[in-house]
Amino acid sequence: MAATGTARWEGSLEEGSGTMSTATGLEGTFTRASRFADGAGTNPEELIGAAHAGCFSQFLALLLSKNGTPPASIETTAKVSIVVADGGPTINRIALSTVVDVDLPAEEITAFADEAKVGCPVSKALAGVEEITLAVSKA
């Protein structure tokens, strides 16, 4: 299985704009301002955050289900931070925050969540990110 995403950029970095889309129809426009300031539109980091949150949630559901305690729900947010340094823009931090509705003690939920943070394929793909944190709450 392979997933496909595409992007098209037109113009200079300062004045240009672009679109990003997935093969399944998700689409968003982006500009320099939407990426490095508070401009309207999406940005690659937002899409990485959505992918990471989705992958983590699904992997955590797998682990909990294999334990015989499938969750009623998992809601995860991934806040992706980007800094501009001498070497260029770099994703330096991802803060995962998840709320898990499952009939387990909080410490067991946290242990499964820690395993999901390390084991989900998107986490593995993002191994170069300096810091990935995780906050876990029981619903």
LINBELQUI-V529015 format. One line per field, one symbol per residue. ss: DSSP state (@ for helix, = for strand, . for the rest). psi: psi as a letter, one per 20 degrees, with the letter a starting at -180 (. if undefined). Layout:
ss->???
psi->???
This chain:
ss->....======......======....=====@@@@@.......@@@@@@@@@@@@@@@@@@@@@@@......=============..==============....@@@@@@@@@@@@@@.@@@@@.....========.
psi->ppqpqqqppparggirrrqqrrhjipqqqqrghigjbkrqaarhhghggggggggggghghgghghijmqqhqpoppoopppqoahjrppoiqpoppqppnqmqqghhggghgghhhhiqhhgghkhipgporpppqp.
